[in-house]
Amino acid sequence: MIAGVCAGIARRFGWDPTVVRVVAVASILLPGPQILAYAILWVVIPTDRA
C-alpha cells in the first residue's frame, strides 16, 4: 500500500493484491535483497493514472 508495487504486480498477473502483499511481507523475513527489489519496482512500475 506504500507505493502500489504489490497491487501492480497483482494486476499484471491477475492475482489478489492481498495475497501478493502477504507474500511480500513474509519474504522480508528471509535473507535477501527484498527491500532493494521493492525500491527498484517502485521506480520501474508505471503509476496508475485512472
Backbone bond lengths (Angstrom), bond angles and torsions (degrees), N, CA, C in turn:
res aa  C-N    CA-C-N  psi(-1)  N-CA   C-N-CA  omega(-1)  CA-C   N-CA-C  phi
1 M - - - 1.447 - - 1.524 111.01 -
2 I 1.306 117.49 -8.30 1.460 120.26 -178.52 1.524 110.59 -73.00
3 A 1.310 117.34 -55.07 1.464 120.00 -175.51 1.519 112.62 -123.11
4 G 1.307 117.88 2.70 1.460 120.75 179.33 1.514 114.18 79.33
5 V 1.320 117.91 12.70 1.457 121.30 -178.27 1.527 110.53 -64.60
6 C 1.309 117.20 -48.79 1.469 120.52 -179.08 1.525 111.17 -64.80
7 A 1.322 116.72 -39.46 1.473 119.94 177.70 1.519 110.81 -65.44
8 G 1.331 117.17 -38.37 1.465 120.87 177.72 1.513 112.15 -65.11
9 I 1.315 116.47 -42.42 1.464 120.38 177.55 1.520 109.83 -65.27
10 A 1.327 117.24 -42.95 1.468 121.15 179.52 1.525 111.13 -62.31
11 R 1.310 116.76 -43.09 1.472 120.37 179.69 1.519 111.03 -64.54
12 R 1.324 116.37 -41.20 1.469 121.23 -177.79 1.520 111.64 -61.82
13 F 1.344 116.89 -40.62 1.456 121.27 -175.94 1.528 113.71 -101.09
14 G 1.339 117.67 -0.28 1.453 120.71 177.89 1.517 113.48 75.29
15 W 1.319 117.39 28.53 1.456 122.66 -179.56 1.517 110.55 -100.22
16 D 1.320 115.64 167.36 1.457 121.91 175.25 1.532 109.17 -76.68
17 P 1.330 118.66 126.55 1.471 120.73 -179.04 1.529 114.07 -58.39
18 T 1.315 117.56 -32.26 1.463 120.46 179.60 1.524 111.03 -63.90
19 V 1.313 116.45 -41.07 1.463 120.65 179.14 1.527 109.98 -63.65
20 V 1.324 116.74 -43.38 1.466 120.31 179.82 1.526 110.09 -63.92
21 R 1.316 117.54 -39.51 1.471 120.89 179.29 1.532 111.28 -65.52
22 V 1.328 116.71 -42.00 1.470 120.37 179.21 1.529 110.15 -63.72
23 V 1.318 117.12 -43.41 1.463 120.96 178.38 1.527 110.42 -63.73
24 A 1.322 117.84 -40.31 1.464 121.28 179.30 1.525 111.03 -63.50
25 V 1.316 117.01 -44.46 1.470 120.29 179.21 1.522 110.30 -66.53
26 A 1.318 117.43 -41.83 1.464 120.60 179.15 1.525 111.17 -64.57
27 S 1.332 117.44 -34.60 1.460 119.92 -178.46 1.525 112.29 -69.30
28 I 1.320 117.44 -22.37 1.455 120.45 179.22 1.535 110.48 -66.29
29 L 1.329 117.04 -24.45 1.460 120.83 178.55 1.527 111.86 -72.06
30 L 1.328 117.72 -18.23 1.459 122.39 178.87 1.527 109.76 -90.73
31 P 1.320 117.61 149.26 1.461 118.92 177.78 1.528 110.65 -69.35
32 G 1.312 115.42 140.73 1.457 119.82 178.77 1.521 111.34 150.62
33 P 1.305 116.36 179.70 1.472 121.56 -174.67 1.528 113.94 -91.58
34 Q 1.319 118.87 43.52 1.458 121.05 -175.90 1.530 112.34 -63.18
35 I 1.308 118.09 -41.55 1.466 120.95 -178.87 1.523 110.09 -65.54
36 L 1.324 116.85 -40.75 1.466 120.84 177.47 1.523 110.50 -64.32
37 A 1.320 117.15 -42.70 1.467 120.80 178.41 1.522 110.71 -62.60
38 Y 1.326 117.52 -41.07 1.462 121.42 178.68 1.530 109.99 -62.01
39 A 1.333 116.86 -44.11 1.467 120.79 179.90 1.525 111.16 -63.46
40 I 1.314 117.36 -40.50 1.466 120.69 178.07 1.522 110.48 -65.24
41 L 1.326 116.87 -43.91 1.468 120.04 178.81 1.522 111.10 -65.06
42 W 1.308 117.54 -32.61 1.463 122.28 177.96 1.525 109.70 -58.86
43 V 1.313 116.39 -39.58 1.461 121.38 -179.66 1.531 111.11 -78.98
44 V 1.335 117.53 -38.65 1.466 122.18 -171.70 1.536 113.07 -79.51
45 I 1.318 117.90 -40.20 1.469 120.68 -176.46 1.525 108.95 -71.16
46 P 1.337 116.94 127.22 1.471 119.14 179.93 1.519 112.44 -67.23
47 T 1.324 116.20 150.33 1.460 120.33 179.00 1.523 109.65 -77.30
48 D 1.318 114.85 151.70 1.465 121.50 178.79 1.519 107.84 -91.81
49 R 1.285 116.79 112.54 1.469 120.96 -176.22 1.516 112.31 -94.99
50 A 1.320 116.90 10.40 1.464 120.02 -178.42 1.500 112.75 -86.78
